[in-house]
Amino acid sequence: MMIVMKDGASEREIQHVIEKLENVGAKAHVSKGKYKTVIGAIGDREKFITLPWEAFPGVEKAVPILKPFKLVSREFRQEDSILDVRGVKIGGNHFTVMAGPCSVETEEQMISTAELVKKEGGSILRGGAFKPRTSPYSFQGLGVEGLKILAKAREETGLPVVTEVMDSRDVEIVAELADIVQIGARNMQNFLLLKEVGMQPKPVLLKRGFSNTIEELLMAAEYVVSSGNPNVIMCERGIRTFEPFTRNTLDLSAVPAVQSLSHLPIVVDPSHATGKSELIEPLCLAALAAGADGILVEVHPNPEEAWCDGPQSIDFNGFAHLMRQIKSLMRALEKELS
């Protein structure tokens, strides 16, 4: 259920509602919009649904939320959620470019890539320190040493960093050294991990599992938000279909679908969706045209020598060309590069 407060409701009136919810064993989640404050009530519905909420001072109305995902739904919050990551806006009318190599290899590789990303207009540096691989014999990432290299690249360029966490035991160190904590496709329904990242304050980039529905993605985001962290970025990165030409099939319909159902921002990762560098640019532009709030792109100084996922990485010249195309399309769409 959501309790909508009147325009100008005082902090005391808001706190009174929160205390009443907590007294009946419910959890209160407060969302302050431009004009109204909405309090989401999560818990045993029978304990609070019968209370006369509209008789409480400052309460305008109480409305049941029918969707199985409550806090991430448009019913709970009509306005788009806009995240601020070290001054970089994600959501709303902003378009955010997150770029960098699949895996952190060396300090030189990361700093040179970060400098290129910043020069061409990208605003967030991506790179994997912990790598989930299908084969146990494949490169698994540099771990904590990779996190330290990412932090060094941020120090050199000022770009915020997004990187993946795979294990709940690593959440603390990843959250300490990164600016956005990524949950990869394979862990989208690792509910213990979702709860753990929900209990730390850094924004969470949540990738859709390659065999999961849009509702399951939203329910995974609900785990994070209901654990206390409202700062979630959804990510469409392709789903498995019968088509073998690409690594996965990029489901661009997920962008407007998620935006109609949820207030959370959604970005697109065409690199993992296709596995082919030549498809990256057209699908980035398609994602922008479809209304995505940003893209996640793999960029490497020399894809032929990449330790991980070279075939789906674009080189520096390719990224520079991509950014020129993005800026041109953004002018037509009246979007703002964050």
VOBA-1610 file (N, C-alpha, C; in pm, whole numbers, padded with zeros to 5 digits, always signed):
BEGIN
Met+00084-00119+00000Met+00000+00000+00000Met+00088+00125+00000Met+00039+00231-00063Met+00111+00359-00054Met+00020+00464+00008Ile+00081+00542+00094Ile+00009+00650+00162Ile+00059+00781+00104Val-00029+00853+00036Val+00006+00977-00030Val-00021+01093+00065Met+00083+01170+00093Met+00068+01285+00183Met+00021+01407+00104Lys-00045+01497+00170Lys-00092+01620+00106Lys+00025+01712+00073Asp+00004+01801-00026Asp+00102+01905-00053Asp+00129+01983+00075Gly+00255+02001+00107Gly+00289+02079+00224Gly+00278+02005+00356Ala+00260+01871+00352Ala+00256+01793+00476Ala+00385+01815+00554Ser+00375+01832+00682Ser+00493+01861+00764Ser+00573+01734+00793Glu+00698+01753+00832Glu+00783+01640+00869Glu+00723+01565+00987Arg+00661+01639+01077Arg+00599+01576+01194Arg+00484+01485+01152Glu+00404+01529+01055Glu+00292+01446+01006Glu+00344+01322+00934Ile+00449+01340+00856Ile+00510+01226+00785Ile+00565+01126+00887Gln+00636+01175+00986Gln+00695+01088+01087Gln+00588+01015+01168His+00475+01081+01190His+00365+01017+01264His+00314+00895+01189Val+00300+00907+01056Val+00254+00795+00974Val+00357+00682+00978Ile+00485+00717+00966Ile+00592+00617+00968Ile+00590+00541+01102Glu+00577+00613+01211Glu+00575+00549+01343Glu+00456+00456+01359Lys+00341+00497+01304Lys+00222+00413+01313Lys+00241+00283+01235Leu+00302+00294+01117Leu+00330+00175+01037Leu+00424+00080+01111Glu+00529+00137+01167Glu+00626+00054+01240Glu+00563-00010+01362Asn+00467+00058+01425Asn+00400+00002+01543Asn+00317-00122+01510Val+00269-00131+01384Val+00191-00249+01345Val+00276-00350+01268Gly+00409-00332+01275Gly+00501-00429+01216Gly+00530-00413+01069Ala+00495-00298+01012Ala+00520-00273+00870Ala+00651-00196+00852Lys+00703-00202+00731Lys+00824-00129+00696Lys+00782-00009+00611Ala+00832+00108+00644Ala+00796+00230+00571Ala+00910+00272+00479His+00877+00299+00353His+00973+00348+00255His+00923+00483+00204Val+01000+00587+00226Val+00957+00723+00194Val+01015+00767+00060Ser+00929+00819-00026Ser+00970+00874-00155Ser+00921+01018-00162Lys+01016+01112-00167Lys+00980+01253-00172Lys+00993+01304-00315Gly+00879+01332-00377Gly+00877+01386-00511Gly+00880+01537-00511Lys+00861+01595-00629Lys+00867+01740-00641Lys+00753+01806-00565Tyr+00636+01743-00567Tyr+00519+01805-00504Tyr+00466+01724-00384Lys+00479+01593-00390Lys+00418+01511-00286Lys+00518+01412-00226Thr+00490+01373-00105Thr+00564+01267-00039Thr+00475+01143-00036Val+00532+01028-00076Val+00459+00903-00075Val+00530+00807+00020Ile+00455+00741+00106Ile+00511+00644+00199Ile+00462+00506+00159Gly+00555+00419+00123Gly+00520+00282+00089Gly+00518+00196+00213Ala+00412+00118+00228Ala+00399+00030+00344Ala+00416-00114+00298Ile+00519-00181+00353Ile+00548-00319+00317Ile+00537-00404+00444Gly+00465-00515+00434Gly+00449-00603+00549Gly+00319-00680+00540Asp+00272-00726+00655Asp+00146-00800+00661Asp+00031-00703+00633Arg-00025-00714+00513Arg-00126-00618+00467Arg-00245-00608+00563Glu-00284-00721+00620Glu-00403-00722+00706Glu-00386-00634+00830Lys-00261-00610+00871Lys-00236-00534+00993Lys-00251-00384+00975Phe-00234-00337+00849Phe-00241-00191+00832Phe-00344-00143+00731Ile-00401-00235+00653Ile-00493-00192+00548Ile-00623-00136+00605Thr-00661-00182+00725Thr-00789-00138+00782Thr-00779-00010+00865Leu-00657+00038+00887Leu-00643+00162+00965Leu-00698+00281+00886Pro-00758+00377+00952Pro-00820+00493+00882Pro-00715+00597+00842Trp-00634+00565+00747Trp-00520+00650+00712Trp-00561+00791+00671Glu-00672+00803+00602Glu-00713+00935+00553Glu-00761+01027+00664Ala-00775+00971+00786Ala-00809+01054+00901Ala-00683+01110+00970Phe-00566+01058+00926Phe-00440+01105+00987Phe-00407+01246+00935Pro-00357+01332+01019Pro-00318+01467+00974Pro-00215+01460+00862Gly-00239+01534+00754Gly-00144+01541+00643Gly-00159+01434+00537Val-00246+01334+00560Val-00263+01225+00463Val-00373+01261+00363Glu-00341+01248+00235Glu-00440+01274+00130Glu-00520+01149+00098Lys-00450+01036+00078Lys-00521+00911+00047Lys-00428+00792+00069Ala-00488+00674+00081Ala-00414+00549+00091Ala-00458+00461-00025Val-00360+00410-00102Val-00391+00338-00225Val-00319+00202-00226Pro-00391+00092-00248Pro-00325-00038-00260Pro-00238-00042-00386Ile-00121-00105-00377Ile-00037-00127-00496Ile-00063-00269-00544Leu-00111-00282-00665Leu-00154-00412-00716Leu-00039-00493-00776Lys+00066-00426-00823Lys+00177-00498-00883Lys+00251-00580-00777Pro+00310-00695-00816Pro+00388-00773-00719Pro+00515-00700-00676Phe+00568-00615-00766Phe+00680-00528-00728Phe+00619-00396-00683Lys+00649-00356-00563Lys+00582-00242-00500Lys+00663-00113-00511Leu+00781-00113-00452Leu+00860+00009-00436Leu+00921+00058-00567Val+00940-00032-00663Val+01000+00009-00791Val+00894+00043-00895Ser+00766+00032-00858Ser+00659+00050-00955Ser+00625+00197-00979Arg+00562+00223-01091Arg+00512+00358-01122Arg+00396+00394-01029Glu+00329+00295-00976Glu+00222+00323-00881Glu+00279+00391-00757Phe+00395+00345-00713Phe+00456+00402-00592Phe+00516+00539-00619Arg+00578+00555-00736Arg+00642+00683-00770Arg+00616+00714-00917Gln+00542+00821-00944Gln+00510+00859-01081Gln+00630+00924-01152Glu+00708+01002-01079Glu+00822+01073-01139Glu+00938+00977-01164Asp+01015+01004-01269Asp+01137+00926-01294Asp+01236+00946-01180Ser+01297+00837-01136Ser+01407+00849-01041Ser+01533+00891-01116Ile+01600+00994-01068Ile+01725+01041-01128Ile+01835+01025-01025Leu+01933+00943-01059Leu+02043+00917-00967Leu+02157+01014-00992Asp+02229+01047-00888Asp+02345+01134-00899Asp+02467+01057-00848Val+02560+01029-00940Val+02681+00955-00906Val+02801+01046-00927Arg+02850+01106-00819Arg+02961+01200-00827Arg+02935+01311-00929Gly+02812+01359-00933Gly+02776+01467-01024Gly+02724+01421-01158Val+02731+01291-01188Val+02678+01237-01313Val+02533+01197-01293Lys+02443+01254-01374Lys+02301+01226-01362Lys+02263+01105-01449Ile+02188+01013-01389Ile+02140+00895-01461Ile+01988+00892-01449Gly+01918+00901-01563Gly+01772+00904-01563Gly+01718+01038-01607Gly+01586+01047-01619Gly+01525+01170-01664Gly+01557+01196-01810Asn+01600+01317-01841Asn+01634+01353-01980Asn+01783+01336-02009His+01855+01271-01918His+01999+01254-01935His+02030+01121-02005Phe+02136+01121-02085Phe+02186+00998-02147Phe+02329+00977-02100Thr+02353+00864-02036Thr+02480+00836-01971Thr+02557+00729-02047Val+02682+00758-02080Val+02767+00661-02148Val+02866+00604-02048Met+02855+00473-02022Met+02947+00400-01936Met+03033+00313-02026Ala+03164+00330-02020Ala+03250+00260-02115Ala+03380+00219-02051Gly+03439+00113-02106Gly+03566+00063-02057Gly+03581-00084-02094Pro+03692-00145-02061Pro+03716-00284-02100Pro+03633-00384-02020Cys+03617-00502-02075Cys+03546-00609-02004Cys+03616-00638-01873Ser+03749-00650-01878Ser+03823-00681-01755Ser+03941-00585-01737Val+03970-00557-01612Val+04088-00478-01577Val+04210-00567-01599Glu+04307-00517-01677Glu+04428-00595-01705Glu+04551-00530-01641Thr+04574-00403-01675Thr+04690-00332-01622Thr+04650-00188-01590Glu+04732-00121-01511Glu+04706+00019-01478Glu+04714+00104-01605Glu+04811+00077-01690Glu+04827+00153-01814Glu+04703+00138-01903Gln+04654+00016-01916Gln+04534-00010-01997Gln+04414+00069-01945Met+04393+00067-01814Met+04275+00132-01757Met+04284+00284-01765Ile+04401+00339-01735Ile+04414+00486-01736Ile+04402+00541-01877Ser+04465+00472-01974Ser+04456+00520-02113Ser+04311+00512-02162Thr+04240+00406-02124Thr+04100+00393-02163Thr+04014+00499-02097Ala+04039+00522-01967Ala+03962+00623-01894Ala+03982+00761-01955Glu+04104+00793-01993Glu+04132+00924-02054Glu+04058+00938-02186Leu+04054+00830-02264Leu+03983+00831-02392Leu+03832+00847-02371Val+03777+00772-02276Val+03633+00778-02247Val+03594+00920-02207Lys+03673+00981-02119Lys+03642+01117-02074Lys+03657+01217-02189Lys+03761+01205-02267Lys+03786+01298-02378Lys+03671+01298-02478Glu+03614+01181-02505Glu+03510+01171-02607Glu+03369+01197-02553Gly+03356+01217-02421Gly+03225+01253-02367Gly+03158+01147-02283Gly+03226+01034-02261Gly+03172+00935-02168Gly+03181+00987-02026Ser+03096+00936-01938Ser+03092+00994-01803Ser+03117+00894-01691Ile+03117+00764-01722Ile+03142+00662-01620Ile+03234+00555-01679Leu+03332+00512-01600Leu+03428+00410-01643Leu+03383+00274-01594Arg+03376+00177-01685Arg+03343+00041-01646Arg+03466-00048-01660Gly+03470-00155-01581Gly+03579-00251-01590Gly+03557-00361-01488Gly+03584-00484-01527Gly+03560-00597-01438Gly+03684-00635-01358Ala+03671-00637-01226Ala+03778-00686-01139Ala+03754-00832-01103Phe+03626-00867-01081Phe+03586-01005-01058Phe+03506-01049-01181Lys+03549-01156-01249Lys+03487-01196-01374Lys+03418-01331-01364Pro+03285-01335-01378Pro+03215-01464-01383Pro+03232-01524-01522Arg+03295-01638-01533Arg+03320-01699-01664Arg+03257-01837-01671Thr+03214-01876-01789Thr+03152-02006-01808Thr+03250-02118-01776Ser+03374-02101-01819Ser+03477-02203-01792Ser+03557-02166-01667Pro+03582-02263-01579Pro+03664-02235-01461Pro+03810-02211-01496Tyr+03849-02241-01621Tyr+03988-02224-01662Tyr+04013-02090-01730Ser+03905-02014-01755Ser+03919-01882-01816Ser+03966-01780-01712Phe+04019-01668-01761Phe+04065-01560-01672Phe+03950-01513-01584Gln+03972-01508-01454Gln+03866-01477-01358Gln+03874-01334-01303Gly+03967-01255-01354Gly+03980-01118-01306Gly+04092-01103-01204Leu+04134-00978-01181Leu+04243-00949-01088Leu+04196-00932-00944Gly+04064-00932-00922Gly+04012-00920-00786Gly+04039-00784-00725Val+04082-00785-00600Val+04103-00659-00526Val+04207-00572-00595Glu+04309-00633-00654Glu+04411-00555-00725Glu+04346-00479-00842Gly+04250-00543-00908Gly+04176-00475-01015Gly+04094-00359-00964Leu+04035-00374-00846Leu+03958-00264-00785Leu+04049-00145-00758Lys+04169-00172-00712Lys+04264-00064-00682Lys+04307+00009-00810Ile+04320-00065-00919Ile+04353-00003-01048Ile+04239+00086-01095Leu+04116+00040-01079Leu+04000+00122-01114Leu+03996+00250-01031Ala+04025+00239-00903Ala+04028+00356-00816Ala+04136+00454-00859Lys+04248+00401-00906Lys+04357+00485-00956Lys+04314+00559-01083Ala+04244+00489-01172Ala+04195+00552-01295Ala+04095+00662-01262Arg+04012+00640-01162Arg+03918+00744-01120Arg+03993+00865-01065Glu+04096+00839-00987Glu+04177+00947-00930Glu+04243+01031-01039Glu+04285+00964-01147Glu+04355+01033-01257Glu+04259+01113-01345Thr+04136+01065-01361Thr+04045+01127-01460Thr+03920+01190-01398Gly+03885+01150-01278Gly+03762+01199-01217Gly+03637+01123-01256Leu+03651+01020-01341Leu+03535+00943-01383Leu+03489+00848-01272Pro+03361+00846-01239Pro+03309+00745-01147Pro+03328+00605-01207Val+03331+00505-01122Val+03362+00368-01163Val+03245+00274-01133Val+03212+00187-01230Val+03116+00080-01208Val+03187-00054-01229Thr+03168-00147-01135Thr+03229-00279-01148Thr+03142-00382-01079Glu+03159-00507-01117Glu+03071-00614-01070Glu+03116-00675-00938Val+03017-00711-00857Val+03043-00793-00738Val+02973-00927-00759Met+03042-01035-00724Met+02988-01169-00747Met+02953-01243-00619Asp+03010-01199-00509Asp+02998-01272-00383Asp+02963-01174-00272Ser+02869-01213-00187Ser+02828-01124-00078Ser+02945-01090+00014Arg+03047-01176+00019Arg+03164-01149+00102Arg+03249-01036+00047Asp+03229-01002-00080Asp+03310-00896-00144Asp+03236-00763-00154Val+03110-00758-00109Val+03030-00635-00124Val+03098-00517-00057Glu+03150-00536+00061Glu+03208-00424+00137Glu+03327-00363+00064Ile+03418-00445+00013Ile+03538-00391-00052Ile+03502-00330-00188Val+03408-00392-00261Val+03367-00336-00391Val+03297-00201-00370Ala+03208-00194-00271Ala+03137-00069-00243Ala+03233+00039-00194Glu+03339-00002-00128Glu+03436+00095-00078Glu+03516+00159-00192Leu+03551+00079-00293Leu+03640+00128-00399Leu+03568+00168-00528Ala+03444+00126-00546Ala+03369+00161-00667Ala+03260+00263-00634Asp+03202+00323-00738Asp+03094+00421-00721Asp+02958+00361-00753Ile+02956+00258-00838Ile+02834+00184-00870Ile+02868+00036-00858Val+02784-00038-00787Val+02804-00181-00769Val+02717-00255-00870Gln+02779-00335-00954Gln+02705-00407-01059Gln+02671-00549-01015Ile+02547-00588-01042Ile+02504-00727-01028Ile+02489-00783-01168Gly+02569-00884-01201Gly+02569-00938-01336Gly+02449-01027-01365Ala+02432-01061-01492Ala+02316-01140-01537Ala+02306-01272-01463Arg+02419-01336-01438Arg+02416-01467-01373Arg+02372-01459-01226Asn+02382-01341-01167Asn+02346-01323-01027Asn+02217-01246-01007Met+02141-01225-01114Met+02021-01142-01102Met+01922-01196-00999Gln+01919-01328-00983Gln+01830-01388-00884Gln+01906-01452-00769Asn+02025-01400-00742Asn+02099-01439-00621Asn+02045-01350-00509Phe+01939-01395-00445Phe+01863-01308-00356Phe+01941-01263-00233Leu+02030-01348-00183Leu+02113-01308-00070Leu+02207-01194-00109Leu+02263-01203-00230Leu+02351-01097-00279Leu+02272-00968-00303Leu+02150-00980-00357Leu+02066-00863-00379Leu+02036-00791-00247Lys+02005-00869-00143Lys+01979-00809-00012Lys+02104-00740+00042Glu+02219-00803+00019Glu+02344-00747+00072Glu+02377-00613+00007Val+02364-00604-00126Val+02392-00475-00192Val+02284-00373-00160Gly+02165-00422-00121Gly+02059-00331-00079Gly+02084-00268+00056Met+02177-00324+00131Met+02207-00271+00264Met+02328-00179+00265Gln+02383-00149+00147Gln+02490-00050+00137Gln+02439+00065+00049Pro+02499+00183+00061Pro+02438+00302-00001Pro+02474+00328-00148Lys+02577+00263-00201Lys+02618+00293-00339Lys+02511+00247-00438Pro+02492+00320-00550Pro+02396+00278-00652Pro+02428+00138-00704Val+02324+00067-00745Val+02337-00071-00792Val+02293-00079-00938Leu+02381-00129-01024Leu+02348-00155-01165Leu+02306-00302-01174Leu+02180-00327-01205Leu+02124-00462-01204Leu+02098-00510-01347Lys+02173-00611-01389Lys+02157-00663-01525Lys+02049-00771-01530Arg+01972-00768-01638Arg+01870-00869-01659Arg+01935-01003-01691Gly+01889-01109-01626Gly+01938-01243-01658Gly+01899-01283-01799Phe+01983-01365-01863Phe+01958-01394-02004Phe+01841-01489-02028Ser+01780-01541-01921Ser+01659-01622-01937Ser+01545-01572-01849Asn+01552-01445-01811Asn+01454-01390-01717Asn+01356-01295-01784Thr+01236-01291-01731Thr+01133-01201-01780Thr+01154-01061-01724Ile+01082-00965-01779Ile+01089-00828-01730Ile+01035-00820-01588Glu+00928-00894-01559Glu+00875-00893-01423Glu+00977-00948-01323Glu+01049-01052-01362Glu+01151-01108-01273Glu+01264-01008-01249Leu+01298-00931-01352Leu+01398-00825-01335Leu+01349-00721-01234Leu+01224-00681-01246Leu+01168-00582-01154Leu+01158-00637-01012Met+01128-00765-01000Met+01123-00825-00867Met+01263-00833-00805Ala+01365-00855-00888Ala+01502-00854-00837Ala+01539-00715-00786Ala+01497-00611-00861Ala+01521-00474-00815Ala+01447-00447-00685Glu+01329-00507-00670Glu+01251-00490-00547Glu+01327-00543-00425Tyr+01402-00651-00444Tyr+01485-00704-00334Tyr+01584-00599-00286Val+01649-00531-00382Val+01748-00429-00346Val+01683-00312-00275Val+01575-00260-00336Val+01509-00141-00282Val+01446-00170-00145Ser+01383-00285-00132Ser+01318-00318-00005Ser+01419-00343+00107Ser+01545-00365+00070Ser+01651-00381+00170Ser+01709-00247+00214Gly+01662-00138+00153Gly+01702-00006+00199Gly+01771+00083+00099Asn+01806+00029-00020Asn+01878+00108-00119Asn+01787+00140-00239Pro+01742+00265-00252Pro+01651+00300-00362Pro+01722+00329-00493Asn+01855+00329-00491Asn+01933+00375-00607Asn+01971+00258-00698Val+01876+00217-00782Val+01897+00103-00871Val+01888+00148-01016Ile+01981+00098-01097Ile+01980+00122-01242Ile+01956-00013-01308Met+01851-00026-01387Met+01824-00150-01458Met+01912-00157-01583Cys+01941-00279-01629Cys+02023-00294-01750Cys+01972-00410-01834Glu+01936-00379-01958Glu+01900-00481-02057Glu+02029-00520-02130Arg+02065-00651-02126Arg+02191-00696-02187Arg+02173-00817-02277Gly+02048-00837-02323Gly+02023-00946-02416Gly+01972-01071-02346Ile+01886-01144-02417Ile+01828-01268-02364Ile+01855-01381-02461Arg+01846-01503-02413Arg+01869-01620-02498Arg+01746-01649-02582Thr+01770-01666-02712Thr+01663-01706-02804Thr+01720-01817-02892Phe+01646-01852-02995Phe+01691-01957-03087Phe+01797-01907-03187Glu+01821-01774-03193Glu+01910-01715-03292Glu+02058-01731-03252Pro+02137-01803-03332Pro+02278-01827-03296Pro+02376-01724-03351Phe+02329-01632-03437Phe+02423-01538-03500Phe+02486-01445-03397Thr+02408-01402-03300Thr+02459-01315-03195Thr+02471-01395-03065Arg+02551-01341-02974Arg+02571-01407-02844Arg+02439-01422-02769Asn+02361-01314-02768Asn+02225-01313-02715Asn+02140-01230-02810Thr+02013-01213-02780Thr+01926-01127-02860Thr+01892-01004-02777Leu+01928-00887-02828Leu+01902-00764-02754Leu+01753-00731-02760Asp+01690-00726-02643Asp+01546-00699-02633Asp+01525-00551-02606Leu+01522-00471-02711Leu+01503-00327-02693Leu+01362-00292-02646Ser+01268-00384-02664Ser+01133-00357-02614Ser+01132-00348-02462Ala+01236-00403-02398Ala+01244-00395-02251Ala+01258-00251-02203Val+01317-00165-02287Val+01338-00025-02245Val+01205+00046-02220Pro+01117+00060-02321Pro+00988+00126-02292Pro+00901+00045-02197Ala+00916-00087-02197Ala+00835-00170-02107Ala+00870-00141-01962Val+01000-00141-01930Val+01043-00111-01793Val+01004+00031-01755Gln+01020+00124-01848Gln+00987+00263-01818Gln+00838+00283-01793Ser+00754+00201-01854Ser+00610+00212-01829Ser+00572+00152-01694Leu+00649+00055-01648Leu+00617-00016-01524Leu+00690+00038-01402Ser+00806+00102-01425Ser+00891+00141-01312Ser+00945+00282-01329His+00976+00345-01217His+01037+00479-01218His+01189+00473-01225Leu+01247+00353-01218Leu+01393+00339-01218Leu+01451+00361-01358Pro+01571+00417-01368Pro+01634+00432-01500Pro+01678+00297-01556Ile+01686+00289-01689Ile+01730+00166-01755Ile+01833+00198-01862Val+01943+00123-01862Val+02048+00138-01962Val+02057+00008-02043Val+02131+00014-02154Val+02142-00100-02245Val+02289-00136-02265Asp+02317-00265-02263Asp+02452-00317-02285Asp+02454-00398-02416Pro+02485-00333-02530Pro+02486-00407-02657Pro+02608-00495-02675Ser+02712-00474-02595Ser+02834-00555-02608Ser+02805-00700-02570His+02747-00721-02450His+02715-00857-02407His+02596-00913-02484Ala+02510-00825-02532Ala+02392-00872-02605Ala+02432-00939-02736Thr+02529-00880-02806Thr+02560-00928-02941Thr+02688-01010-02950Gly+02789-00973-02871Gly+02918-01041-02882Gly+02995-01006-03007Lys+02947-00905-03082Lys+03011-00868-03209Lys+03034-00717-03212Ser+03159-00676-03226Ser+03193-00533-03220Ser+03126-00452-03329Glu+03104-00512-03447Glu+03046-00437-03558Glu+02899-00402-03536Leu+02836-00467-03439Leu+02695-00440-03411Leu+02675-00338-03299Ile+02784-00301-03234Ile+02773-00215-03116Ile+02715-00078-03151Glu+02772-00009-03249Glu+02729+00127-03279Glu+02581+00135-03318Pro+02534+00054-03416Pro+02392+00068-03452Pro+02297+00038-03336Leu+02335-00054-03249Leu+02246-00087-03138Leu+02254+00016-03025Cys+02367+00082-03010Cys+02374+00194-02916Cys+02281+00306-02961Leu+02283+00335-03089Leu+02196+00439-03144Leu+02049+00398-03133Ala+02023+00269-03155Ala+01886+00220-03142Ala+01838+00231-02997Ala+01927+00203-02902Ala+01892+00214-02760Ala+01858+00359-02724Leu+01938+00452-02775Leu+01913+00594-02752Leu+01778+00633-02811Ala+01750+00589-02934Ala+01623+00621-03000Ala+01505+00559-02927Ala+01527+00441-02864Ala+01418+00373-02792Ala+01388+00437-02657Gly+01474+00531-02616Gly+01448+00602-02491Gly+01531+00557-02373Ala+01634+00475-02396Ala+01719+00429-02286Ala+01786+00547-02216Asp+01816+00528-02089Asp+01881+00633-02010Asp+02033+00629-02022Gly+02084+00532-02095Gly+02228+00524-02113Gly+02268+00393-02177Ile+02399+00377-02197Ile+02454+00255-02255Ile+02576+00212-02174Leu+02606+00085-02182Leu+02723+00025-02120Leu+02801-00042-02232Val+02920+00012-02265Val+02993-00032-02383Val+03133-00079-02347Glu+03176-00187-02411Glu+03312-00237-02387Glu+03409-00174-02487Val+03511-00108-02432Val+03612-00038-02511Val+03749-00087-02465His+03838-00117-02561His+03971-00170-02527His+04074-00105-02619Pro+04195-00076-02567Pro+04299-00017-02652Pro+04335-00105-02772Asn+04332-00236-02751Asn+04364-00330-02859Asn+04282-00457-02839Pro+04161-00462-02895Pro+04072-00577-02872Pro+04135-00711-02909Glu+04228-00712-03004Glu+04292-00838-03043Glu+04372-00900-02930Glu+04416-00816-02835Glu+04497-00865-02725Glu+04422-00864-02592Ala+04291-00843-02596Ala+04212-00838-02472Ala+04214-00973-02402Trp+04225-00970-02271Trp+04226-01093-02192Trp+04087-01156-02183Cys+03985-01077-02216Cys+03847-01123-02201Cys+03756-01050-02300Asp+03677-01124-02376Asp+03573-01068-02463Asp+03624-00966-02565Gly+03737-00993-02626Gly+03789-00906-02732Gly+03694-00888-02850Pro+03629-00996-02898Pro+03543-00983-03015Pro+03427-00885-02998Gln+03385-00857-02875Gln+03272-00767-02854Gln+03316-00628-02808Ser+03447-00603-02813Ser+03499-00472-02771Ser+03530-00386-02892Ile+03502-00255-02880Ile+03542-00162-02986Ile+03672-00094-02944Asp+03750-00052-03043Asp+03877+00013-03012Asp+03855+00163-02992Phe+03964+00236-02969Phe+03952+00378-02938Phe+03891+00457-03054Asn+03930+00426-03177Asn+03874+00496-03293Asn+03725+00467-03307Gly+03688+00341-03280Gly+03547+00303-03287Gly+03463+00376-03184Phe+03520+00394-03063Phe+03446+00465-02958Phe+03431+00613-02992Ala+03537+00672-03047Ala+03530+00813-03085Ala+03422+00835-03191His+03415+00743-03289His+03312+00754-03393His+03173+00734-03333Leu+03160+00637-03244Leu+03032+00613-03178Leu+02983+00738-03104Met+03072+00804-03032Met+03031+00922-02956Met+02989+01037-03047Arg+03052+01049-03162Arg+03009+01153-03258Arg+02867+01125-03306Gln+02838+00999-03333Gln+02705+00961-03379Gln+02601+00982-03269Ile+02637+00947-03147Ile+02546+00964-03034Ile+02512+01112-03014Lys+02613+01197-03017Lys+02590+01340-02996Lys+02501+01398-03106Ser+02519+01349-03227Ser+02436+01397-03338Ser+02291+01356-03319Leu+02267+01230-03281Leu+02130+01183-03261Leu+02067+01249-03139Met+02146+01275-03036Met+02093+01337-02915Met+02035+01476-02943Arg+02098+01548-03034Arg+02046+01681-03069Arg+01906+01671-03128Ala+01886+01570-03211Ala+01753+01551-03272Ala+01649+01508-03169Leu+01694+01432-03068Leu+01603+01380-02966Leu+01589+01474-02847Glu+01666+01583-02850Glu+01666+01682-02742Glu+01699+01618-02607Lys+01796+01526-02609Lys+01845+01463-02487Lys+01973+01535-02443Glu+02009+01514-02317Glu+02126+01581-02260Glu+02230+01476-02220Leu+02353+01491-02269Leu+02462+01399-02232Leu+02507+01430-02091Ser+02499+01329-02004Ser+02534+01353-01864Ser+02685+01338-01842
//
